[in-house]
Amino acid sequence: MADLPPVAGPLSGLVVADFSRIVAGPYCTMLLGDLGADVIKVESRAGDDTRTFVPPVRGDESTYYMAVNRNKRSIALDLADEADLAAARSLAHRADVFVHNFRPGGIERYGLGYEDVAAVNPAVVYCAISGFGSREGAALPGYDLLIQAVSGMMAMTGEADGAPLRAGISAIDVMTGLHATVAVLAALNHRGRTGQGQFVELDLLTSALSSMINQSSAYVAGGVVPQRMGNEHPSLFPYGPFPTADRELIIVAGNDRQFRTLCTALGRPDLAADPRFATVGLRNRHREELRPELASVLATRGADEWAELLTGAGLPCGPINDVRGGVELATRLGLDPVVDVEGVPMVRNPATYSLTPPQYRHRPPALDNAGEEIRAWLASRASS
């Protein structure tokens, strides 16, 4: 496990009021916390929903909750309680960044909407995340699975003759959290130059459409509605799993040079010289003619032997690992994927910095673990 030096993060000194729950908002605020921000996680008395998302667990704690909540301090507040609501407003008025994922209109009834907060705290960067935006879709609740379905992502995931499938992770939540992080950092940069805070809004549906890149562009720019193709790529071949003598191997030939490399390594340079396969577009058009030619050669050796040979030739390839295999590979490559956060092993922030590396100061907090401390801090600020 990697041990990083205790260097002040680039966001040290900033206070983030995190009124979000589940994944998209908490992932954003965890990344801000990794960079040094003081993230105060405001939870209901019952706690973040993901505390109950079990199994799996570490001890009696949900590993789902752990995944997106390090580097935070928790305070449990009942916004229907007058004293707790006053504490919530006090925190909002002192925060540099305010993040929530209440349904549009939901947080405003507590006097915690952007207009109310900015009236007292005009420099606040206020980030609101919803499922379907604050216009016609304001009343619609948004969950990752639902967005995967309605955005078109599920319709193009799965085998061509099979049912639509969800991604194996909360892909839209994570991508929205990343978009939110970028948006908050950009707004902080603007504030640093002008002193002005601002309202930042993101929704899961638009984040999904943006994150589907070439597939959403296929429809928007080309009028083509992407369909399920299993592990096939709509624009590249060979690009995917291929059977070998023992198991499948991922082989990537993303351009003409890589295809020539593949053919040479397979002992079939004639395939690269075949006019049917000379370019990316031609290989796509003739993929069903090329596939058996590749398969017949690959069937002569096992996946590990081919992986060593093809990797040695400079071609991207590798086995289909489970998550354990992925973590072990990153470890073997010296990427130090796991960090110890106060006794909890966690996947590290993927960014590295030469001067201000991410820090891992706090394990995912127990519910209300810093409630008394945060209330005292707010009271001291109010009296100063």
C-alpha positions in Angstrom: 0.0 0.0 0.0 1.3 3.4 -0.9 2.2 5.9 1.8 2.1 9.5 0.6 3.9 12.4 2.4 1.8 14.8 4.5 1.9 17.7 2.0 -0.8 20.5 2.1 -3.3 19.8 -0.7 -4.1 22.3 -3.4 -7.6 22.8 -1.9 -6.4 23.1 1.7 -8.4 25.7 3.6 -11.6 25.3 1.6 -14.7 24.2 3.4 -17.1 21.9 1.4 -20.7 21.6 2.7 -21.7 18.2 1.4 -25.5 17.8 1.5 -25.4 15.0 -1.1 -25.9 11.3 -0.8 -25.5 7.9 -2.5 -22.8 8.3 -5.3 -22.6 11.2 -7.7 -22.3 14.0 -5.2 -20.3 12.0 -2.6 -17.8 10.9 -5.3 -17.3 14.6 -6.3 -16.8 15.7 -2.7 -14.5 12.8 -1.9 -12.2 13.9 -4.7 -12.3 17.5 -3.4 -11.4 16.0 0.0 -8.5 14.1 -1.4 -7.1 17.4 -2.6 -7.2 18.9 0.9 -10.6 20.4 1.2 -12.4 20.1 4.6 -15.5 18.2 3.6 -18.4 18.2 6.1 -20.8 15.5 5.2 -24.3 16.5 6.3 -26.5 13.4 6.8 -30.0 12.7 8.0 -30.4 11.0 11.3 -30.7 7.7 9.4 -27.5 8.4 7.5 -26.5 8.2 3.8 -28.5 5.5 2.0 -25.4 3.7 1.0 -24.7 2.8 4.6 -27.4 0.2 4.2 -26.2 -1.1 0.8 -25.0 -4.5 1.9 -23.4 -6.9 1.2 -20.4 -6.7 0.9 -19.2 -5.3 4.2 -16.0 -4.7 6.1 -16.8 -5.6 9.6 -20.3 -4.2 9.9 -19.8 -1.3 7.4 -20.9 -1.2 3.8 -18.0 -1.2 1.4 -20.3 0.7 -1.0 -20.5 3.6 1.4 -16.8 3.4 2.1 -16.0 3.7 -1.6 -17.0 7.4 -1.9 -16.8 8.9 1.6 -13.2 9.1 2.8 -11.7 12.5 3.8 -15.0 13.7 5.3 -16.4 14.5 8.7 -20.0 13.6 9.4 -22.7 15.6 11.1 -26.3 14.3 11.4 -28.9 16.9 11.0 -32.7 16.7 10.9 -33.7 19.7 8.7 -37.2 19.6 10.2 -35.7 20.4 13.6 -35.3 24.1 14.1 -31.9 23.9 15.9 -30.5 21.5 13.3 -31.7 23.6 10.4 -30.0 26.6 12.0 -26.8 24.7 12.0 -27.2 23.6 8.4 -27.8 27.2 7.4 -24.8 28.4 9.4 -22.6 25.8 7.6 -23.9 26.9 4.2 -23.2 30.5 5.0 -19.5 29.6 5.9 -18.8 27.1 3.1 -16.7 27.8 0.1 -18.4 25.0 -1.8 -22.0 23.7 -1.3 -23.0 20.4 -3.0 -26.4 18.7 -2.9 -28.5 16.3 -4.9 -31.9 17.0 -3.5 -34.7 16.9 -6.1 -35.1 20.4 -7.6 -37.1 22.5 -5.3 -36.6 20.2 -2.3 -33.8 22.0 -0.6 -35.3 25.5 -1.2 -38.0 24.9 1.4 -35.3 24.9 4.0 -33.8 28.2 3.0 -30.8 26.4 1.5 -31.4 27.1 -2.1 -28.8 29.0 -4.1 -30.5 32.4 -3.8 -30.9 32.1 -0.1 -27.3 30.9 0.5 -25.7 33.4 -1.9 -27.6 36.3 -0.3 -25.5 35.7 2.8 -22.5 34.0 1.2 -22.0 35.5 -2.3 -18.7 33.8 -2.9 -20.1 30.3 -2.5 -19.7 27.8 -5.4 -23.0 26.1 -5.2 -23.3 22.8 -7.1 -26.8 21.1 -7.5 -27.0 17.6 -9.0 -30.3 16.1 -10.1 -31.5 13.3 -12.3 -33.2 15.2 -15.0 -32.5 18.9 -14.5 -34.6 21.7 -13.0 -37.0 22.3 -15.9 -39.6 19.9 -17.2 -37.8 17.0 -15.5 -37.6 18.6 -12.1 -40.2 16.3 -10.5 -38.5 13.1 -11.8 -36.3 11.1 -9.4 -33.0 10.0 -10.8 -31.1 6.8 -10.1 -28.1 5.4 -12.1 -30.0 2.3 -13.4 -32.9 4.5 -14.5 -30.6 6.9 -16.4 -28.7 4.0 -18.0 -32.1 2.8 -19.3 -33.6 6.1 -20.5 -30.4 7.6 -21.9 -29.9 4.7 -24.4 -26.8 3.3 -22.6 -28.6 0.0 -21.7 -30.0 -0.4 -25.3 -26.5 -0.6 -26.7 -25.0 -2.8 -23.9 -25.2 -6.6 -24.2 -25.2 -9.2 -26.9 -26.7 -8.3 -30.2 -29.5 -10.9 -29.8 -29.8 -10.5 -26.1 -31.5 -8.2 -23.6 -30.3 -4.7 -22.8 -27.9 -4.8 -19.8 -26.7 -2.3 -17.2 -23.0 -1.6 -16.8 -21.5 -3.5 -13.9 -20.9 -0.2 -11.9 -22.9 2.9 -11.3 -21.3 4.4 -14.4 -23.5 7.4 -14.8 -23.3 8.4 -11.2 -19.5 8.2 -11.3 -19.3 10.2 -14.6 -21.6 12.8 -13.2 -19.5 13.1 -10.1 -16.4 13.6 -12.3 -18.2 16.3 -14.3 -19.3 17.9 -11.1 -15.7 18.0 -9.8 -14.5 19.6 -13.0 -17.3 22.2 -12.8 -16.6 23.0 -9.1 -12.9 23.4 -9.7 -13.5 25.7 -12.7 -15.9 27.8 -10.7 -13.3 28.0 -7.9 -10.8 29.2 -10.4 -13.2 31.9 -11.6 -13.8 32.9 -8.0 -10.1 33.2 -7.4 -9.8 35.7 -10.2 -13.0 37.7 -9.6 -14.2 37.0 -6.1 -17.5 35.8 -7.5 -19.2 32.6 -6.5 -21.8 31.0 -8.8 -24.5 28.4 -9.3 -23.4 25.2 -11.0 -26.0 22.6 -12.1 -25.6 19.1 -13.4 -28.0 16.3 -14.2 -27.4 12.6 -14.7 -29.2 12.4 -18.1 -27.0 15.1 -19.8 -23.9 13.7 -18.1 -24.8 10.3 -19.6 -25.3 11.6 -23.1 -22.0 13.5 -22.9 -20.2 10.5 -21.5 -21.4 8.2 -24.3 -19.1 10.2 -26.6 -18.9 8.4 -30.0 -22.2 6.6 -29.5 -24.3 9.7 -28.8 -22.3 11.5 -31.5 -23.3 8.8 -33.9 -26.9 9.8 -33.5 -26.6 13.5 -33.0 -24.1 14.1 -35.8 -24.6 11.1 -38.1 -28.3 10.1 -37.6 -27.2 6.6 -36.6 -28.9 4.9 -33.6 -26.2 2.6 -32.0 -27.3 -1.0 -31.4 -26.1 -3.7 -29.1 -23.0 -5.4 -30.5 -21.8 -7.4 -27.5 -18.0 -6.9 -27.2 -17.7 -5.7 -30.8 -16.7 -2.1 -31.5 -18.7 -0.2 -34.1 -15.7 1.4 -35.7 -12.7 -0.8 -35.0 -11.7 -4.4 -35.8 -9.9 -6.3 -34.5 -10.8 -4.7 -31.1 -12.1 -7.1 -28.5 -11.9 -10.6 -27.1 -10.6 -13.4 -29.3 -10.6 -17.2 -28.4 -7.2 -18.8 -28.0 -6.2 -22.4 -27.2 -7.5 -22.0 -23.6 -9.4 -18.8 -23.0 -10.2 -15.4 -24.5 -7.7 -12.6 -25.0 -8.4 -9.0 -25.6 -6.6 -7.8 -28.7 -6.6 -4.2 -29.8 -5.6 -3.0 -33.3 -6.7 0.6 -33.2 -5.0 1.8 -36.3 -3.4 0.4 -39.5 0.1 0.3 -38.0 -1.1 -1.8 -35.0 -2.9 -4.1 -37.4 0.3 -4.7 -39.4 2.1 -5.4 -36.1 -0.5 -7.9 -35.2 -0.3 -9.7 -38.5 3.5 -9.9 -38.3 3.4 -11.2 -34.7 0.9 -13.9 -35.8 3.0 -14.9 -38.7 0.4 -13.8 -41.2 1.8 -10.6 -42.9 -0.3 -11.6 -45.9 -3.4 -10.4 -44.0 -2.0 -6.9 -43.7 -1.2 -6.9 -47.4 -4.8 -8.1 -48.3 -6.6 -5.2 -49.9 -9.8 -6.2 -48.0 -8.1 -5.4 -44.7 -5.8 -2.5 -45.7 -7.6 0.3 -43.7 -9.7 0.7 -40.6 -12.8 1.2 -42.7 -12.1 -1.9 -44.9 -11.5 -4.1 -41.9 -14.8 -3.1 -40.4 -16.6 -3.8 -43.7 -14.9 -7.2 -44.0 -14.7 -8.2 -40.3 -16.5 -11.5 -40.8 -13.9 -12.5 -43.4 -11.0 -11.5 -41.2 -12.3 -13.0 -38.0 -11.7 -16.7 -38.9 -8.3 -16.0 -40.3 -7.2 -14.5 -36.9 -9.0 -17.2 -34.9 -7.3 -20.1 -36.7 -3.8 -18.7 -35.8 -4.8 -17.8 -32.2 -6.1 -21.3 -31.6 -2.6 -22.7 -31.8 -1.4 -21.2 -28.4 -2.8 -20.3 -25.1 -3.8 -16.7 -24.0 -0.8 -16.2 -21.7 1.7 -17.2 -24.4 0.0 -15.0 -27.0 -0.2 -12.1 -24.5 3.6 -12.3 -23.9 4.3 -12.5 -27.6 1.9 -9.7 -28.7 2.8 -7.4 -25.8 6.5 -7.9 -26.6 5.7 -6.7 -30.1 4.1 -3.5 -28.7 0.5 -4.5 -29.3 -2.2 -3.7 -26.6 -3.6 -7.0 -25.3 -4.4 -8.7 -22.1 -6.6 -11.2 -20.3 -10.1 -10.6 -19.0 -9.5 -10.2 -15.3 -11.8 -10.1 -12.4 -11.5 -7.1 -10.0 -8.9 -9.0 -7.9 -6.8 -9.5 -11.1 -7.1 -5.9 -12.0 -5.9 -4.7 -8.5 -3.1 -7.3 -8.6 -2.0 -6.2 -12.1 -1.9 -2.5 -11.0 0.2 -3.6 -8.0 2.7 -5.5 -10.2 3.0 -2.5 -12.4 4.0 -0.3 -9.5 0.9 1.8 -9.6 0.2 1.3 -5.8 -3.5 1.2 -6.3 -4.4 0.6 -2.7 -3.9 3.1 0.2 -4.5 2.6 3.9 -6.8 5.2 5.3 -6.8 4.9 9.1 -6.9 1.1 8.8 -9.3 0.9 5.9 -7.8 -0.2 2.6 -9.2 1.9 -0.3 -8.4 2.4 -4.0 -6.3 5.6 -4.2 -7.1 8.8 -6.1 -5.9 8.1 -9.6 -4.1 11.5 -10.0 -0.5 12.0 -9.0 1.0 15.4 -8.5 4.7 16.4 -8.3 4.1 18.9 -5.5 0.6 18.5 -3.9 -0.4 14.8 -4.0 -3.8 13.6 -2.7 -3.9 13.0 1.0 -5.8 10.4 2.9 -6.5 12.0 6.2 -9.9 10.5 7.3 -11.4 7.0 6.9 -15.1 7.1 5.8 -16.8 8.6 8.8 -19.2 6.9 11.2 -22.6 8.7 11.3 -22.3 12.0 13.2 -18.7 11.2 14.1 -17.8 14.9 14.2 -21.2 16.4 15.0 -20.3 17.9 18.3 -17.0 19.2 16.9 -18.7 20.8 13.9 -21.4 22.4 16.0 -18.8 23.9 18.3 -16.9 25.3 15.3 -20.1 26.9 13.9 -20.9 28.4 17.3 -17.4 29.9 17.6 -17.7 31.4 14.1 -21.1 32.9 14.9 -19.7 34.6 18.1 -16.5 35.9 16.4 
